[in-house]
Amino acid sequence: MLKILMEGPNETYTIGQLLKIMKTLRSPNGCPWDREQTHKSIRNDALEEVYEVADAIDNDDSEALCEELGDMLLQVVFHSCIAEEENEFTFEDVVDGICKKLVLRHPHVFGEANVENSSEVLDLWDSIKKQEKKQTTVTDTLESVPKAFPSLMRAAKVQKRARKANVSLENPQDELNANCELLKQAISSGDKELINTAYSACLFNLAGMGQALGINAEEALNNATNSFIENIKQAELNGKLF
């Protein structure tokens, strides 16, 4: 284990040493907490690290970004180590898989395909992905959007894929207006089930409208939340809140 540790102040660790450290932590003489973890027990940790990376990017904090990327890499190594113990796959399999995917999905760089712009690159990527995943129907492509996505993000992505597949959808604004009217009627009726259904439809329409207008629903809602907090802050500073 001592060979894993730094031998001089100017030395830097490598990915190989990171893997050794993780395996040491998971070993019988390692850390009790690390030994107890499973894919499911650290699932949310991986999500949190992704959001912390996003936060560092939003704050233009390169130092924090470097640290958070390390934490995110740890999640990859942690899951790979657990999988190797279960004879599922190894870290090397993860690296091999992503390298093969990048080469396969960039035939305009590593093959003979020709593209003119980024839009054509994305179309080519989607086409290759559908072949890889054996997605033969529109339903296949919609169901492939992860259910673990934040709800607004998932709703927008599902509607984007539906439009890309030329599925006939109502005008987002007309649909929103109709569902808002239904929500008003449901609220007046006091029927909680109807209120929930109409409210859910309005949220779905708002996500689709944002996607159609080129607005990221998640970012838009976060901006509105930040503005709300800032307004409260200013009201408190000015003594106008109470």
C-alpha positions in Angstrom: 0.0 0.0 0.0 2.8 2.4 0.8 4.0 2.2 -2.8 0.8 4.0 -3.8 1.7 7.0 -1.7 3.7 10.0 -3.1 7.5 9.6 -2.8 8.4 13.2 -3.5 6.8 16.6 -3.4 7.0 17.1 -7.2 5.5 13.8 -8.1 1.9 13.5 -9.3 -0.5 10.6 -9.1 -1.6 8.7 -12.2 -4.9 7.0 -13.2 -3.2 3.7 -12.4 -2.5 4.8 -8.9 -6.0 6.0 -8.5 -7.3 2.6 -9.4 -4.8 1.0 -6.9 -6.0 3.4 -4.1 -9.6 2.5 -4.7 -8.9 -1.2 -4.7 -6.9 -0.7 -1.4 -9.9 1.1 0.1 -12.2 -1.8 -0.9 -9.8 -4.5 0.4 -10.3 -6.4 3.6 -7.7 -4.1 5.3 -9.1 -1.0 3.7 -11.9 1.4 4.7 -15.1 -0.1 6.3 -17.3 2.5 4.7 -15.8 2.0 1.2 -16.1 -1.8 1.5 -19.8 -1.6 2.3 -20.8 0.5 -0.8 -22.7 -0.9 -3.8 -23.8 0.6 -7.1 -27.1 1.6 -5.6 -25.7 3.0 -2.3 -23.5 5.5 -4.2 -26.0 6.2 -7.0 -27.0 9.6 -5.7 -23.3 10.5 -5.0 -22.7 10.3 -8.7 -25.6 12.6 -9.4 -24.4 15.1 -6.8 -21.0 15.2 -8.3 -22.4 16.0 -11.8 -24.4 18.9 -10.4 -21.3 20.2 -8.5 -19.4 20.1 -11.8 -22.2 22.1 -13.4 -22.2 24.6 -10.5 -18.4 25.1 -10.9 -18.9 25.8 -14.6 -21.8 28.2 -14.0 -19.6 30.1 -11.5 -16.6 30.2 -13.9 -14.5 28.6 -11.1 -11.7 26.6 -12.8 -10.2 25.6 -9.5 -13.5 24.2 -8.3 -14.1 22.6 -11.7 -10.8 20.7 -11.5 -11.6 19.4 -8.0 -15.2 18.4 -8.9 -14.1 16.6 -12.1 -11.8 14.6 -9.8 -14.7 13.7 -7.6 -16.7 12.7 -10.7 -13.8 10.6 -11.9 -13.8 8.9 -8.5 -17.4 7.8 -9.1 -16.4 6.2 -12.4 -13.5 4.4 -10.7 -15.6 3.4 -7.7 -18.3 1.9 -9.8 -15.8 0.1 -12.0 -14.0 -1.4 -9.0 -17.3 -2.7 -7.6 -18.2 -4.1 -11.0 -14.8 -5.8 -11.3 -15.3 -7.5 -8.0 -18.6 -8.9 -9.3 -17.0 -10.0 -12.5 -19.3 -7.6 -14.5 -16.8 -5.3 -16.1 -13.5 -3.4 -15.4 -12.3 0.2 -15.7 -10.4 -0.9 -18.8 -13.7 -2.1 -20.3 -15.2 1.4 -19.6 -12.3 3.1 -21.4 -12.4 0.7 -24.3 -16.2 1.1 -24.6 -16.1 4.9 -24.8 -13.2 4.9 -27.2 -15.0 2.5 -29.5 -18.2 4.6 -29.3 -16.3 7.9 -30.1 -14.7 6.3 -33.2 -17.9 4.7 -34.3 -20.0 7.8 -33.9 -17.5 10.1 -35.7 -17.2 8.4 -39.1 -16.7 11.9 -40.6 -13.4 12.0 -38.6 -12.3 8.4 -38.5 -14.1 7.1 -41.6 -15.3 8.2 -45.0 -18.5 10.1 -44.0 -18.9 13.7 -45.0 -20.7 16.4 -43.0 -21.0 20.2 -43.6 -21.8 21.5 -40.1 -22.6 20.7 -36.5 -26.2 20.1 -37.2 -25.3 17.3 -39.7 -22.9 15.9 -37.1 -25.8 15.6 -34.6 -28.1 14.0 -37.1 -25.3 11.5 -38.0 -24.7 10.8 -34.3 -28.4 10.2 -33.7 -28.7 7.9 -36.7 -25.7 5.8 -35.6 -27.1 5.7 -32.0 -30.4 4.4 -33.2 -28.7 1.6 -35.1 -26.5 0.7 -32.0 -29.5 0.7 -29.6 -31.7 -1.1 -32.2 -34.3 1.7 -31.9 -36.7 1.0 -34.7 -39.8 2.9 -33.6 -40.5 6.4 -32.3 -41.5 4.9 -29.0 -38.1 3.3 -28.7 -36.4 6.6 -29.0 -38.7 8.3 -26.5 -38.4 5.5 -23.9 -34.6 5.6 -24.2 -34.6 9.1 -22.5 -33.5 8.2 -18.9 -36.3 8.3 -16.3 -33.6 9.5 -13.8 -33.3 12.9 -15.7 -34.7 15.9 -13.9 -38.4 16.0 -14.9 -38.3 19.3 -16.9 -35.2 18.1 -18.8 -36.8 14.7 -19.6 -40.0 16.3 -20.8 -38.2 18.7 -23.1 -35.9 16.0 -24.5 -38.9 13.6 -25.1 -40.7 16.4 -27.0 -37.6 17.3 -29.0 -37.2 13.7 -30.1 -40.9 13.5 -31.0 -40.6 16.6 -33.2 -37.4 15.3 -34.8 -39.3 12.1 -35.7 -42.0 14.3 -37.3 -44.6 13.3 -34.8 -47.5 15.7 -35.2 -47.7 17.8 -32.0 -50.0 20.7 -31.1 -48.7 24.2 -31.2 -47.0 24.6 -27.8 -48.6 27.9 -27.0 -52.1 26.8 -28.0 -51.7 23.6 -26.0 -50.5 25.6 -23.0 -53.4 28.0 -23.2 -55.9 25.1 -23.4 -54.3 23.4 -20.4 -54.1 26.6 -18.4 -57.8 27.0 -18.9 -58.4 23.4 -17.8 -56.3 24.1 -14.7 -58.4 27.2 -13.8 -61.6 25.1 -14.2 -60.1 22.3 -12.1 -59.1 24.7 -9.3 -62.6 26.1 -9.3 -64.1 22.6 -9.0 -61.8 21.7 -6.1 -61.2 18.3 -7.6 -57.6 17.4 -6.5 -57.2 14.7 -9.2 -58.2 17.0 -12.0 -56.0 19.8 -10.6 -53.0 17.5 -10.5 -53.7 16.3 -14.1 -54.1 19.8 -15.5 -51.1 21.2 -13.6 -48.9 18.3 -14.8 -50.0 19.0 -18.4 -49.2 22.7 -18.1 -45.7 21.8 -16.8 -45.2 19.4 -19.7 -46.3 22.1 -22.2 -44.0 24.7 -20.7 -41.1 22.4 -21.1 -42.0 21.7 -24.7 -42.5 25.4 -25.4 -39.1 26.2 -24.0 -37.6 23.5 -26.2 -39.3 24.9 -29.2 -38.1 28.4 -28.4 -34.6 27.3 -27.8 -34.9 27.9 -24.0 -33.5 25.4 -21.5 -36.3 24.7 -19.1 -34.1 23.7 -16.2 -31.9 26.8 -16.6 -34.9 29.1 -17.0 -36.5 27.8 -13.8 -33.2 28.1 -11.9 -32.8 31.7 -13.1 -36.3 32.5 -11.9 -35.6 30.9 -8.5 -32.4 32.9 -8.2 -34.2 36.1 -9.1 -36.8 35.3 -6.4 -34.1 34.8 -3.8 -32.4 38.0 -4.8 -35.7 39.9 -4.6 -36.2 38.6 -1.0 -32.6 39.5 -0.1 -33.0 43.1 -1.4 -36.4 43.4 0.4 -34.7 42.3 3.7 -31.8 44.7 3.2 -34.2 47.5 2.6 -36.4 46.5 5.6 -39.4 46.0 3.4 -40.0 42.3 3.9 -41.9 42.5 7.2 
